[in-house]
Amino acid sequence: MFRWCRLAISVNVVLVDYEGHRHVVQGRAGQTLRQACEMNGVPYVKDDSLGGGGQFDAVRSDFYTESLFGEGATSPQSHVVVSNEWISKLPTANSKERHIIDTYVPAEDRSVNSRLGTEIVLQKELDGLVVAVPEAPPVDTYEYEHDYEEDEYETHDEDEQHHA
């Protein structure tokens, strides 16, 4: 039996990291930029949300729109800046995406070309898309010390000396 199958259309995106290095990310039409980055092991476009978005319609092609739930723009972690020559080729950001960018992305990183990588759906027309990732925010670190364990061991050592 002969089956028709549709081949996935590859879409290459040039990602410029905050140090100026270029990474070519190969995605598939219908994926988001964040999904393509994750698939390629490029850690710059992230999404720390736990699927907290509401109903959201994803336009997968001219013929197919998929209704999704618990998706959509929920986090500024996937913020990218689209190059001038490509911004007009993307659909306009919806109000939820604009709100997240305007509210949570630092003013010095925001631009009129700011978008969320979770909202950029790759299409064959976007092959060669160039986006920049602003400098990553500093990561707060906390060193956890186990003082109680050291005290506990010291106590046991002292007890053993007294019993000997």
DSSP file (Angstrom, degrees, kcal/mol; ACC not computed):
  #  RESIDUE AA STRUCTURE BP1 BP2  ACC     N-H-->O    O-->H-N    N-H-->O    O-->H-N    TCO  KAPPA ALPHA  PHI   PSI    X-CA   Y-CA   Z-CA
    1    1 A M              0   0    0      0, 0.0     2,-0.5     0, 0.0     0, 0.0   0.000 360.0 360.0 360.0 132.6    0.0    0.0    0.0
    2    2 A F        -     0   0    0      2,-0.0     2,-0.4     0, 0.0     0, 0.0  -0.778 360.0-165.1 -92.8 130.0    1.4    3.4   -1.0
    3    3 A R        -     0   0    0     -2,-0.5     2,-0.4     2,-0.0     0, 0.0  -0.934  16.1-133.5-117.0 139.2    1.0    6.2    1.6
    4    4 A W        -     0   0    0     -2,-0.4     2,-0.4     2,-0.0    -2,-0.0  -0.736  28.1-174.4 -83.3 133.6    1.4    9.8    1.1
    5    5 A C        -     0   0    0     -2,-0.4     2,-0.6     2,-0.0    -2,-0.0  -0.981  21.1-132.5-130.4 147.7    3.5   11.4    3.7
    6    6 A R        -     0   0    0     -2,-0.4     2,-0.2     3,-0.0     3,-0.0  -0.858  22.0-136.1 -99.8 123.1    4.3   15.0    4.2
    7    7 A L        -     0   0    0     -2,-0.6     2,-0.2     1,-0.1    -2,-0.0  -0.544  25.4-109.1 -78.0 141.3    7.9   15.9    4.8
    8    8 A A        -     0   0    0     -2,-0.2     2,-0.6     1,-0.1    -1,-0.1  -0.497  30.2-128.5 -68.9 135.3    8.8   18.3    7.5
    9    9 A I        -     0   0    0     -2,-0.2    20,-2.6    20,-0.2     2,-0.2  -0.768  20.8-135.2 -88.7 123.0   10.0   21.6    6.2
   10   10 A S  E     -A   28   0A   0     -2,-0.6     2,-0.4    18,-0.2    18,-0.2  -0.558  18.4-168.1 -78.7 141.1   13.2   22.7    7.7
   11   11 A V  E     -A   27   0A   0     16,-2.5    16,-3.2    -2,-0.2     2,-0.4  -0.986   8.1-151.4-131.1 120.6   13.6   26.3    8.9
   12   12 A N  E     -A   26   0A   0     -2,-0.4   116,-3.6    14,-0.2   117,-0.6  -0.782  11.7-171.1 -94.9 134.5   17.0   27.7    9.8
   13   13 A V  E     -Ab  25 129A   0     12,-2.8    12,-3.3    -2,-0.4     2,-0.7  -0.982  17.1-141.1-123.9 134.9   17.2   30.5   12.3
   14   14 A V  E     -Ab  24 130A   0    115,-3.3   117,-2.5    -2,-0.4     2,-0.6  -0.870  19.2-164.6 -96.3 118.6   20.3   32.5   13.2
   15   15 A L  E     -Ab  23 131A   0      8,-3.4     8,-2.5    -2,-0.7     2,-0.7  -0.914   4.7-159.1-107.1 120.7   20.4   33.2   16.9
   16   16 A V  E     -Ab  22 132A   0    115,-2.9   117,-2.8    -2,-0.6     6,-0.2  -0.886  15.9-148.2-101.0 115.0   22.9   35.9   18.0
   17   17 A D    >   -     0   0    0      4,-2.8     3,-2.2    -2,-0.7   118,-0.1  -0.202  32.3 -93.3 -78.8 175.5   23.7   35.4   21.7
   18   18 A Y  T 3  S+     0   0    0      1,-0.3   117,-0.1   116,-0.3    -1,-0.1   0.555 125.7  55.5 -70.2  -7.0   24.5   38.2   24.1
   19   19 A E  T 3  S-     0   0    0      2,-0.1    -1,-0.3   116,-0.0     3,-0.1   0.395 121.1-105.6 -99.9   1.1   28.2   37.8   23.5
   20   20 A G  S <  S+     0   0    0     -3,-2.2     2,-0.2     1,-0.3    -2,-0.1   0.445  73.2 141.0  91.8   0.9   27.8   38.2   19.7
   21   21 A H        -     0   0    0     -5,-0.0    -4,-2.8     1,-0.0     2,-0.4  -0.552  45.3-135.4 -77.6 141.7   28.2   34.6   18.8
   22   22 A R  E     -A   16   0A   0     -6,-0.2     2,-0.4    -2,-0.2    -6,-0.2  -0.815  19.2-172.8-100.7 136.9   26.0   33.2   16.1
   23   23 A H  E     -A   15   0A   0     -8,-2.5    -8,-3.4    -2,-0.4     2,-0.7  -0.996  17.3-142.1-126.7 129.7   24.2   29.9   16.4
   24   24 A V  E     -A   14   0A   0     -2,-0.4     2,-0.5   -10,-0.2   -10,-0.2  -0.840  19.1-165.8 -92.7 121.1   22.3   28.3   13.5
   25   25 A V  E     -A   13   0A   0    -12,-3.3   -12,-2.8    -2,-0.7     2,-0.6  -0.924   6.3-152.5-108.7 124.3   19.2   26.6   14.9
   26   26 A Q  E     +A   12   0A   0     -2,-0.5   -14,-0.2   -14,-0.2     2,-0.2  -0.871  25.8 163.5-101.8 120.2   17.4   24.2   12.6
   27   27 A G  E     -A   11   0A   0    -16,-3.2   -16,-2.5    -2,-0.6     2,-0.4  -0.564  32.9-110.4-119.7-174.5   13.7   23.9   13.3
   28   28 A R  E >   -A   10   0A   0    -18,-0.2     3,-2.4    -2,-0.2    94,-0.3  -0.929  39.7 -93.1-120.9 146.6   10.6   22.5   11.6
   29   29 A A  T 3  S+     0   0    0    -20,-2.6    94,-0.2    -2,-0.4   -20,-0.2  -0.335 114.8  31.8 -55.5 133.5    7.7   24.5   10.2
   30   30 A G  T 3  S+     0   0    0     92,-3.0    -1,-0.3     1,-0.4     2,-0.2   0.116  95.4 109.0 100.6 -19.7    5.0   24.6   12.9
   31   31 A Q  S <  S-     0   0    0     -3,-2.4    91,-3.3    91,-0.1    -1,-0.4  -0.495  70.3-118.3 -81.4 157.4    7.5   24.6   15.8
   32   32 A T  B  >  -E  121   0B   0     89,-0.3     4,-2.2    -2,-0.2    89,-0.2  -0.561  27.1-110.8 -85.2 162.4    8.0   27.6   18.0
   33   33 A L  H  > S+     0   0    0     87,-1.9     4,-2.4    84,-0.8    85,-0.2   0.896 120.5  53.9 -58.7 -40.4   11.4   29.2   18.1
   34   34 A R  H  > S+     0   0    0     83,-1.9     4,-2.5     1,-0.2    -1,-0.2   0.914 107.4  49.7 -61.8 -42.9   11.7   28.0   21.7
   35   35 A Q  H  > S+     0   0    0     82,-0.3     4,-2.5     1,-0.2    -1,-0.2   0.900 110.6  50.2 -63.0 -40.6   11.0   24.4   20.7
   36   36 A A  H  X S+     0   0    0     -4,-2.2     4,-1.6     2,-0.2    -1,-0.2   0.905 110.9  49.1 -64.7 -41.3   13.6   24.5   17.9
   37   37 A C  H  <>S+     0   0    0     -4,-2.4     5,-2.7     2,-0.2     4,-0.5   0.918 112.1  48.4 -63.6 -42.9   16.2   25.9   20.4
   38   38 A E  H ><5S+     0   0    0     -4,-2.5     3,-1.1     1,-0.2    -2,-0.2   0.917 109.9  51.8 -62.9 -43.4   15.4   23.1   22.9
   39   39 A M  H 3<5S+     0   0    0     -4,-2.5    -1,-0.2     1,-0.3    -2,-0.2   0.823 113.3  45.5 -62.2 -32.3   15.5   20.5   20.2
   40   40 A N  T 3<5S-     0   0    0     -4,-1.6    -1,-0.3    -5,-0.2    -2,-0.2   0.407 113.7-115.3 -93.2   1.1   19.0   21.7   19.1
   41   41 A G  T < 5 +     0   0    0     -3,-1.1    -3,-0.2    -4,-0.5    -2,-0.1   0.774  65.9 145.2  71.6  25.7   20.3   22.0   22.7
   42   42 A V    > < -     0   0    0     -5,-2.7     3,-0.6    -6,-0.2    -1,-0.2  -0.874  33.2-164.3 -98.2 111.3   20.7   25.8   22.4
   43   43 A P  T 3   +     0   0    0      0, 0.0    -1,-0.1     0, 0.0    -5,-0.1   0.260  63.2  90.5 -84.9  13.7   19.9   27.1   26.0
   44   44 A Y  T 3  S+     0   0    0      1,-0.2     2,-0.8    -7,-0.1   -10,-0.1   0.829  78.7  56.0 -84.0 -30.7   19.3   30.8   25.2
   45   45 A V  S <  S+     0   0    0     -3,-0.6    33,-0.2   -12,-0.1     2,-0.2  -0.883  77.5 167.9-105.8 107.0   15.5   30.8   24.5
   46   46 A K        -     0   0    0     31,-1.2     2,-0.3    -2,-0.8    72,-0.2  -0.616  31.5-153.1-116.7 170.2   13.8   29.4   27.5
   47   47 A D        +     0   0    0     -2,-0.2    -2,-0.0    30,-0.1     0, 0.0  -0.859  10.6 177.8-145.3 109.4   10.4   29.0   29.0
   48   48 A D        +     0   0    0     -2,-0.3     2,-0.1     2,-0.0    -1,-0.0   0.352  48.6 111.3 -94.1   7.0   10.1   28.7   32.7
   49   49 A S        -     0   0    0      1,-0.1    -2,-0.1    26,-0.1    26,-0.1  -0.371  66.3-138.3 -76.8 161.1    6.3   28.6   32.8
   50   50 A L        -     0   0    0     24,-0.1    -1,-0.1    -2,-0.1    -2,-0.0  -0.180  65.1 -77.2-109.7  38.5    4.5   25.5   33.7
   51   51 A G  S    S+     0   0    0     21,-0.1    -2,-0.0     1,-0.1    -3,-0.0   0.876  80.6 152.0  74.2  37.3    1.9   25.8   30.9
   52   52 A G        +     0   0    0     20,-0.1    19,-0.2    17,-0.0    18,-0.1   0.366  30.2 112.7 -86.5   6.3   -0.1   28.5   32.8
   53   53 A G        -     0   0    0     17,-0.7    17,-0.4    19,-0.2    19,-0.2  -0.239  61.4-126.1 -74.5 167.1   -1.6   30.2   29.7
   54   54 A G        -     0   0    0      1,-0.3    17,-1.0    16,-0.2    16,-0.2  -0.004  58.4 -34.8 -92.6-157.7   -5.2   30.1   28.8
   55   55 A Q        +     0   0    0     14,-0.2     2,-0.3    15,-0.1    -1,-0.3  -0.381  67.5 176.8 -64.6 143.4   -6.9   29.1   25.6
   56   56 A F  E     -F   68   0C   0     12,-2.6    12,-3.3    -3,-0.1     2,-0.6  -0.984  25.5-139.2-153.2 132.1   -4.7   29.9   22.6
   57   57 A D  E     -F   67   0C   0     -2,-0.3     2,-0.6    10,-0.2    10,-0.2  -0.875  15.7-158.7-100.1 121.7   -5.1   29.3   18.9
   58   58 A A  E     -F   66   0C   0      8,-3.2     8,-3.1    -2,-0.6     2,-0.9  -0.884  11.0-143.2-100.9 120.2   -1.9   28.3   17.1
   59   59 A V  E     +F   65   0C   0     -2,-0.6     6,-0.2     6,-0.2   -29,-0.1  -0.740  24.3 174.4 -82.5 109.1   -2.0   28.9   13.3
   60   60 A R        -     0   0    0      4,-2.1     2,-0.3    -2,-0.9     5,-0.2   0.753  63.0 -23.4 -90.0 -27.4   -0.1   25.9   12.0
   61   61 A S  S    S-     0   0    0      3,-1.7     3,-0.2    62,-0.1    -1,-0.2  -0.936  78.8 -78.8-164.2-177.7   -0.6   26.5    8.3
   62   62 A D  S    S+     0   0    0     -2,-0.3     3,-0.1     1,-0.2    -3,-0.0   0.740 131.4  36.2 -64.3 -20.9   -3.0   28.4    5.9
   63   63 A F  S    S+     0   0    0      1,-0.2     2,-0.4    -4,-0.0    -1,-0.2   0.548 112.4  58.5-109.4 -10.7   -5.4   25.4    6.3
   64   64 A Y        +     0   0    0     -3,-0.2    -4,-2.1     2,-0.0    -3,-1.7  -0.967  46.7 176.2-136.1 122.0   -5.0   24.4    9.9
   65   65 A T  E     -F   59   0C   0     -2,-0.4     2,-0.5    -6,-0.2    -6,-0.2  -0.990  19.3-152.2-119.9 128.6   -5.5   26.2   13.2
   66   66 A E  E     -F   58   0C   0     -8,-3.1    -8,-3.2    -2,-0.4     2,-0.6  -0.873   8.4-139.2-106.3 128.0   -5.0   24.2   16.4
   67   67 A S  E     -F   57   0C   0     -2,-0.5     2,-0.3   -10,-0.2   -10,-0.2  -0.752  28.0-174.2 -84.1 123.1   -6.8   25.2   19.6
   68   68 A L  E     -F   56   0C   0    -12,-3.3   -12,-2.6    -2,-0.6     2,-0.4  -0.849  12.1-155.0-118.4 153.4   -4.5   24.8   22.6
   69   69 A F  S    S+     0   0    0     -2,-0.3   -14,-0.2   -14,-0.2   -15,-0.2  -0.979  75.1  18.7-128.7 141.9   -5.1   25.1   26.3
   70   70 A G  S    S+     0   0    0    -17,-0.4   -17,-0.7    -2,-0.4   -16,-0.2   0.687 106.7  94.0  75.5  17.4   -2.6   25.9   29.0
   71   71 A E        +     0   0    0    -17,-1.0    -1,-0.3   -19,-0.2     2,-0.1  -0.555  40.9  81.9-124.4-168.7   -0.2   27.4   26.4
   72   72 A G  S    S-     0   0    0     -2,-0.2     2,-0.3   -19,-0.2   -19,-0.2  -0.361  89.2 -20.4  97.5 178.6    0.6   30.7   25.0
   73   73 A A        +     0   0    0      1,-0.2   -19,-0.2    -2,-0.1    -2,-0.0  -0.418  69.5 136.4 -65.6 121.9    2.7   33.6   26.3
   74   74 A T        +     0   0    0      1,-0.3    -1,-0.2    -2,-0.3   -24,-0.1   0.434  59.0  45.5-139.2  -9.6    3.2   33.3   30.1
   75   75 A S    >   -     0   0    0    -29,-0.1     3,-0.6   -26,-0.1    -1,-0.3  -0.996  57.1-145.2-144.0 142.7    6.9   34.1   30.7
   76   76 A P  G >  S+     0   0    0      0, 0.0     3,-1.7     0, 0.0   -30,-0.1   0.475  80.8  96.6 -82.4  -1.0    9.4   36.7   29.6
   77   77 A Q  G 3  S+     0   0    0      1,-0.3   -31,-1.2   -32,-0.1   -30,-0.1   0.713  78.7  55.8 -63.5 -20.9   12.3   34.1   29.7
   78   78 A S  G <  S+     0   0    0     -3,-0.6    39,-3.2   -33,-0.2    -1,-0.3   0.164  77.6 146.4 -97.3  19.9   11.9   33.5   25.9
   79   79 A H  E <   +C  116   0A   0     -3,-1.7     2,-0.3    37,-0.2    37,-0.2  -0.339  17.6 166.1 -61.9 129.5   12.5   37.2   25.0
   80   80 A V  E     -C  115   0A   0     35,-2.9    35,-2.7    53,-0.1     2,-0.5  -0.923  33.5-129.4-135.3 162.9   14.3   37.8   21.8
   81   81 A V  E     -CD 114 132A   0     51,-2.9    51,-3.0    -2,-0.3     2,-0.3  -0.974  23.8-142.5-116.8 119.0   14.8   40.8   19.5
   82   82 A V  E     - D   0 131A   0     31,-2.3    49,-0.2    -2,-0.5     5,-0.1  -0.589  25.1-107.7 -82.4 138.3   14.0   40.2   15.9
   83   83 A S    >>  -     0   0    0     47,-2.5     3,-1.7    -2,-0.3     4,-1.5  -0.262  29.2-111.0 -65.3 153.6   16.2   41.9   13.3
   84   84 A N  H 3> S+     0   0    0      1,-0.3     4,-0.6     2,-0.2     3,-0.2   0.846 114.6  55.8 -54.8 -40.6   14.8   44.8   11.4
   85   85 A E  H 34 S+     0   0    0      1,-0.2    -1,-0.3     2,-0.1    -2,-0.1   0.657 115.4  38.2 -71.7 -12.8   14.6   43.0    8.0
   86   86 A W  H X4 S+     0   0    0     -3,-1.7     3,-1.7    44,-0.2     4,-0.5   0.640  90.7  84.5-109.1 -18.7   12.5   40.1    9.5
   87   87 A I  H >< S+     0   0    0     -4,-1.5     3,-1.2     1,-0.3    -2,-0.1   0.847  88.9  54.1 -59.8 -36.0   10.2   41.9   11.9
   88   88 A S  T 3< S+     0   0    0     -4,-0.6    -1,-0.3     1,-0.2    -2,-0.1   0.662 100.7  62.2 -73.0 -14.0    7.6   42.7    9.2
   89   89 A K  T <  S+     0   0    0     -3,-1.7    -1,-0.2     2,-0.1    -2,-0.2   0.539  91.9  80.6 -87.9  -6.8    7.4   39.0    8.2
   90   90 A L  S <  S-     0   0    0     -3,-1.2     3,-0.1    -4,-0.5    30,-0.1  -0.710  91.1-103.8 -96.2 149.8    6.1   37.9   11.6
   91   91 A P        -     0   0    0      0, 0.0    -1,-0.1     0, 0.0     3,-0.1  -0.376  51.6 -90.0 -62.9 152.3    2.5   38.2   12.7
   92   92 A T        -     0   0    0      1,-0.1     2,-0.1    -4,-0.1    -4,-0.0  -0.358  48.0-101.1 -63.7 142.3    1.9   41.1   15.1
   93   93 A A        -     0   0    0     -3,-0.1    -1,-0.1     1,-0.1     2,-0.0  -0.398  38.7-122.2 -64.0 139.2    2.3   40.2   18.7
   94   94 A N     >  -     0   0    0      1,-0.1     4,-2.4    -2,-0.1     5,-0.2  -0.266  29.4 -98.1 -77.7 172.9   -1.0   39.6   20.5
   95   95 A S  H  > S+     0   0    0      1,-0.2     4,-2.4     2,-0.2     5,-0.1   0.836 122.1  53.3 -64.3 -34.2   -2.0   41.7   23.5
   96   96 A K  H  > S+     0   0    0      2,-0.2     4,-2.1     1,-0.2    -1,-0.2   0.923 110.6  46.5 -67.3 -43.8   -0.9   39.0   26.0
   97   97 A E  H  > S+     0   0    0      2,-0.2     4,-2.4     1,-0.2    -2,-0.2   0.923 113.4  49.2 -63.1 -44.6    2.6   38.8   24.5
   98   98 A R  H  X S+     0   0    0     -4,-2.4     4,-3.2     1,-0.2     5,-0.3   0.912 109.4  52.8 -60.9 -42.6    2.9   42.6   24.5
   99   99 A H  H  X S+     0   0    0     -4,-2.4     4,-2.2     1,-0.2     5,-0.3   0.923 110.0  47.4 -60.1 -45.3    1.8   42.8   28.1
  100  100 A I  H  X>S+     0   0    0     -4,-2.1     4,-2.6     2,-0.2     5,-0.6   0.923 115.4  45.2 -63.4 -44.1    4.4   40.3   29.2
  101  101 A I  H  X5S+     0   0    0     -4,-2.4     4,-1.5     1,-0.2    -2,-0.2   0.950 116.6  44.7 -63.9 -48.9    7.2   42.0   27.3
  102  102 A D  H  <5S+     0   0    0     -4,-3.2    -1,-0.2    -5,-0.2    -2,-0.2   0.809 122.4  37.4 -67.1 -30.0    6.1   45.5   28.5
  103  103 A T  H  <5S+     0   0    0     -4,-2.2    -2,-0.2    -5,-0.3    -1,-0.2   0.865 128.7  23.3 -90.2 -40.0    5.7   44.4   32.1
  104  104 A Y  H  <5S+     0   0    0     -4,-2.6    -3,-0.2    -5,-0.3    -2,-0.1   0.638  96.6  86.7-111.6 -16.5    8.4   41.9   32.7
  105  105 A V  S  <<S-     0   0    0     -4,-1.5     5,-0.1    -5,-0.6   -28,-0.0  -0.762  87.5-108.1 -87.0 127.7   11.3   42.5   30.3
  106  106 A P    >>  -     0   0    0      0, 0.0     3,-1.9     0, 0.0     4,-1.2  -0.217  24.4-120.9 -55.3 141.9   13.7   45.2   31.6
  107  107 A A  T 34 S+     0   0    0      1,-0.3     3,-0.4     2,-0.2    -2,-0.0   0.832 111.5  58.2 -55.0 -37.0   13.4   48.5   29.7
  108  108 A E  T 34 S+     0   0    0      1,-0.2    -1,-0.3     3,-0.0    -3,-0.0   0.699 111.2  42.8 -70.6 -16.5   17.1   48.4   28.6
  109  109 A D  T <4 S+     0   0    0     -3,-1.9    -1,-0.2    25,-0.1    -2,-0.2   0.602  96.6  95.6 -99.4 -15.3   16.5   45.0   26.9
  110  110 A R     <  +     0   0    0     -4,-1.2     2,-0.3    -3,-0.4   -29,-0.1  -0.426  45.9 167.1 -78.5 149.7   13.1   45.9   25.3
  111  111 A S    >   -     0   0    0     -2,-0.1     3,-1.8     1,-0.0    -2,-0.0  -0.943  53.2-100.3-149.4 169.5   12.8   47.1   21.7
  112  112 A V  T 3  S+     0   0    0     -2,-0.3    -2,-0.0     1,-0.3    -1,-0.0   0.726 125.8  54.4 -65.0 -18.6   10.0   47.7   19.2
  113  113 A N  T 3  S+     0   0    0      2,-0.0   -31,-2.3   -31,-0.0    -1,-0.3   0.245  80.2 130.8 -97.5  11.6   11.3   44.4   17.7
  114  114 A S  E <   +C   81   0A   0     -3,-1.8     2,-0.3   -33,-0.2   -33,-0.2  -0.452  27.3 160.1 -69.2 135.0   10.9   42.5   21.0
  115  115 A R  E     -C   80   0A   0    -35,-2.7   -35,-2.9    -2,-0.2     2,-0.5  -0.918  40.1-109.0-143.8 169.4    9.1   39.2   20.8
  116  116 A L  E >>  -C   79   0A   0     -2,-0.3     3,-2.0   -37,-0.2     4,-0.7  -0.908  17.1-141.3-104.8 131.1    8.8   36.0   22.8
  117  117 A G  T 34 S+     0   0    0    -39,-3.2   -83,-1.9    -2,-0.5   -84,-0.8   0.719 102.3  63.3 -63.4 -20.9   10.3   32.8   21.4
  118  118 A T  T 34 S+     0   0    0      1,-0.2    -1,-0.3   -85,-0.2   -46,-0.2   0.647 106.7  45.0 -74.7 -14.0    7.4   30.8   22.6
  119  119 A E  T <4 S+     0   0    0     -3,-2.0     2,-0.9   -41,-0.1    -2,-0.2   0.501  87.1  94.3-108.9  -7.6    5.2   32.8   20.3
  120  120 A I     <  -     0   0    0     -4,-0.7   -87,-1.9    -3,-0.2     2,-0.6  -0.784  60.7-161.6 -89.5 108.4    7.2   32.8   17.1
  121  121 A V  B     -E   32   0B   0     -2,-0.9   -89,-0.3   -89,-0.2     2,-0.2  -0.808  19.1-125.0 -92.9 122.8    5.9   29.9   15.0
  122  122 A L        +     0   0    0    -91,-3.3   -92,-3.0    -2,-0.6     2,-0.3  -0.445  34.2 173.2 -71.6 136.0    8.4   28.9   12.3
  123  123 A Q    >   -     0   0    0    -94,-0.2     3,-2.3    -2,-0.2     4,-0.1  -0.913  48.0-103.4-134.5 161.1    7.2   28.8    8.7
  124  124 A K  G >  S+     0   0    0     -2,-0.3     3,-1.5     1,-0.3  -112,-0.1   0.811 120.1  63.2 -58.6 -28.9    9.1   28.2    5.5
  125  125 A E  G 3  S+     0   0    0      1,-0.3    -1,-0.3   -36,-0.1    -3,-0.0   0.656  97.1  59.1 -68.5 -14.6    8.9   32.0    4.8
  126  126 A L  G X  S+     0   0    0     -3,-2.3     3,-2.5     2,-0.1     2,-0.3   0.293  70.5 134.7 -97.7   9.5   11.0   32.5    8.0
  127  127 A D  T <  S+     0   0    0     -3,-1.5  -114,-0.2     1,-0.3  -116,-0.1  -0.446  76.2  23.6 -61.3 122.0   14.0   30.4    6.7
  128  128 A G  T 3  S+     0   0    0   -116,-3.6    -1,-0.3    -2,-0.3  -115,-0.2   0.398  85.5 165.4  99.1  -0.1   17.0   32.6    7.6
  129  129 A L  E <   -b   13   0A   0     -3,-2.5  -115,-3.3  -117,-0.6     2,-0.5  -0.177  24.5-149.4 -48.8 136.8   15.3   34.5   10.4
  130  130 A V  E     +b   14   0A   0   -117,-0.2   -47,-2.5   -47,-0.1     2,-0.3  -0.967  21.7 169.2-117.7 124.2   17.8   36.4   12.5
  131  131 A V  E     -bD  15  82A   0   -117,-2.5  -115,-2.9    -2,-0.5     2,-0.4  -0.962  21.0-144.2-131.5 150.5   17.1   37.1   16.2
  132  132 A A  E     -bD  16  81A   0    -51,-3.0   -51,-2.9    -2,-0.3  -115,-0.2  -0.892   8.4-142.3-113.4 145.1   19.2   38.3   19.1
  133  133 A V        -     0   0    0   -117,-2.8   -53,-0.1    -2,-0.4     3,-0.1  -0.931  23.2-132.6-105.0 117.2   19.0   37.2   22.7
  134  134 A P        -     0   0    0      0, 0.0  -116,-0.3     0, 0.0   -25,-0.1  -0.156  46.7 -67.2 -61.8 164.4   19.6   40.1   25.1
  135  135 A E        -     0   0    0   -117,-0.1  -118,-0.0  -118,-0.1   -26,-0.0  -0.250  60.0-109.1 -55.9 136.5   22.0   39.6   28.0
  136  136 A A        -     0   0    0     -3,-0.1    -1,-0.1     1,-0.1     3,-0.1  -0.385  34.3-107.9 -67.6 142.9   20.7   37.0   30.4
  137  137 A P        -     0   0    0      0, 0.0    -1,-0.1     0, 0.0     0, 0.0  -0.365  45.6 -90.2 -66.9 152.6   19.6   38.4   33.8
  138  138 A P        -     0   0    0      0, 0.0     2,-0.6     0, 0.0    -3,-0.0  -0.315  39.5-126.1 -63.5 147.4   21.9   37.5   36.7
  139  139 A V        -     0   0    0     -3,-0.1     2,-0.4     0, 0.0    -3,-0.0  -0.839  16.0-132.3 -98.1 126.1   21.2   34.3   38.5
  140  140 A D        -     0   0    0     -2,-0.6     2,-0.4     2,-0.0     0, 0.0  -0.622  26.8-164.3 -75.0 130.1   20.7   34.6   42.3
  141  141 A T        -     0   0    0     -2,-0.4     2,-0.4     2,-0.0    -1,-0.0  -0.897  10.5-168.3-117.6 149.4   22.7   31.9   44.0
  142  142 A Y        -     0   0    0     -2,-0.4     2,-0.7     2,-0.0    -2,-0.0  -0.986  13.2-146.3-136.9 123.4   22.4   30.7   47.5
  143  143 A E        -     0   0    0     -2,-0.4     2,-0.6     2,-0.0    -2,-0.0  -0.812  14.3-151.6 -93.0 119.7   24.9   28.4   49.2
  144  144 A Y        -     0   0    0     -2,-0.7     2,-0.4     2,-0.0    -2,-0.0  -0.804  10.1-159.9 -93.7 123.2   23.3   26.1   51.6
  145  145 A E        -     0   0    0     -2,-0.6     2,-0.9     1,-0.0     3,-0.3  -0.850  15.1-144.6-106.6 139.1   25.5   25.0   54.5
  146  146 A H    >>  +     0   0    0     -2,-0.4     4,-1.4     1,-0.2     3,-0.7  -0.475  39.6 151.6 -98.3  61.5   24.9   22.0   56.5
  147  147 A D  H 3>  +     0   0    0     -2,-0.9     4,-2.5     1,-0.2     5,-0.2   0.855  69.0  61.1 -59.4 -36.2   26.1   23.3   59.9
  148  148 A Y  H 3> S+     0   0    0     -3,-0.3     4,-2.0     1,-0.2    -1,-0.2   0.856 102.3  51.5 -63.6 -33.3   23.7   21.0   61.7
  149  149 A E  H <> S+     0   0    0     -3,-0.7     4,-2.5     2,-0.2    -1,-0.2   0.912 109.2  49.6 -69.2 -41.4   25.5   18.0   60.3
  150  150 A E  H  X S+     0   0    0     -4,-1.4     4,-2.5     1,-0.2    -2,-0.2   0.927 112.2  47.9 -62.8 -43.8   28.9   19.2   61.4
  151  151 A D  H  X S+     0   0    0     -4,-2.5     4,-2.2     1,-0.2    -1,-0.2   0.898 110.7  52.4 -62.1 -39.8   27.6   19.9   64.9
  152  152 A E  H  X S+     0   0    0     -4,-2.0     4,-2.1    -5,-0.2    -2,-0.2   0.914 111.0  46.1 -63.3 -43.8   26.0   16.4   65.0
  153  153 A Y  H  X S+     0   0    0     -4,-2.5     4,-2.4     1,-0.2    -1,-0.2   0.896 111.2  52.3 -67.1 -39.4   29.3   14.7   64.0
  154  154 A E  H  X S+     0   0    0     -4,-2.5     4,-2.2     1,-0.2    -1,-0.2   0.900 108.8  51.2 -62.2 -39.6   31.3   16.8   66.5
  155  155 A T  H  X S+     0   0    0     -4,-2.2     4,-2.4     1,-0.2    -1,-0.2   0.916 110.0  48.7 -63.6 -44.1   28.8   15.7   69.2
  156  156 A H  H  X S+     0   0    0     -4,-2.1     4,-2.4     1,-0.2    -1,-0.2   0.893 110.2  51.7 -64.6 -39.3   29.2   12.0   68.3
  157  157 A D  H  X S+     0   0    0     -4,-2.4     4,-1.8     1,-0.2    -1,-0.2   0.913 111.1  47.5 -62.7 -42.2   33.0   12.3   68.3
  158  158 A E  H  X S+     0   0    0     -4,-2.2     4,-1.9     2,-0.2    -2,-0.2   0.898 111.0  51.6 -65.5 -40.2   32.9   13.9   71.7
  159  159 A D  H  X S+     0   0    0     -4,-2.4     4,-1.8     1,-0.2    -2,-0.2   0.904 108.7  50.9 -62.7 -41.6   30.6   11.2   73.0
  160  160 A E  H  X S+     0   0    0     -4,-2.4     4,-1.0     1,-0.2    -1,-0.2   0.875 109.0  51.4 -64.2 -37.1   32.9    8.4   71.7
  161  161 A Q  H  < S+     0   0    0     -4,-1.8     3,-0.3     1,-0.2    -1,-0.2   0.879 109.6  49.8 -67.3 -37.4   35.9   10.1   73.5
  162  162 A H  H  < S+     0   0    0     -4,-1.9    -1,-0.2     1,-0.2    -2,-0.2   0.842 111.5  48.6 -69.8 -32.9   34.0   10.2   76.8
  163  163 A H  H  <        0   0    0     -4,-1.8    -1,-0.2     1,-0.2    -2,-0.2   0.655 360.0 360.0 -81.9 -15.3   32.9    6.5   76.5
  164  164 A A     <        0   0    0     -4,-1.0    -1,-0.2    -3,-0.3    -2,-0.1   0.466 360.0 360.0 -81.4 360.0   36.5    5.3   75.7
